[in-house]
Amino acid sequence: MAKKLELKVVDTSDLDDGDWAVTNRLKRTYETDGQEAFWAEIQKLYDDDPVRHVEALCAFFPTEMTEALKDGLAEAGITPDEAREMLRKAKRKAESPAGDQ
C-alpha cells in the first residue's frame, strides 16, 4: 500500500481568517477521507466561491498554481496587472454583503 502524502499549507502570506477556515477544513477532509474526498471538496469550493478556491489551492500548491495561472493568463491575453485588478474586484464583490460592489 502506498504511503499517504502529507498535505500542508505552504504559502500563508495572503491567508485571512476565512482562508484558514477553508484550508483547515480541506486538510481535515484529506486526512480523514482521502484524496478523492479532498478533490471533491475543492470542486465544491470552486462552485461556491471561485476566488477562495484559487486562494486555497495557492496556499497548498503555490508553485504549481503560479505557473498554471501565468499560462492561463498568457493564453487569454491578460497581463498580470489586469489579473490582479480582476482578482481584487472579485474578492471585494464576494466579501460585500450585497455582493454588488
Secondary structure, 3 states (H helix, E strand, C coil): CCCCCCCCCCCCCCCCHHHHHHHHHHHHHHHHHCHHHHHHHHHHHHHHCHHHHHHHHHHHCHHHHHHHHHHHHHHHCCCHHHHHHHHHHHHHHHHCCCCCC
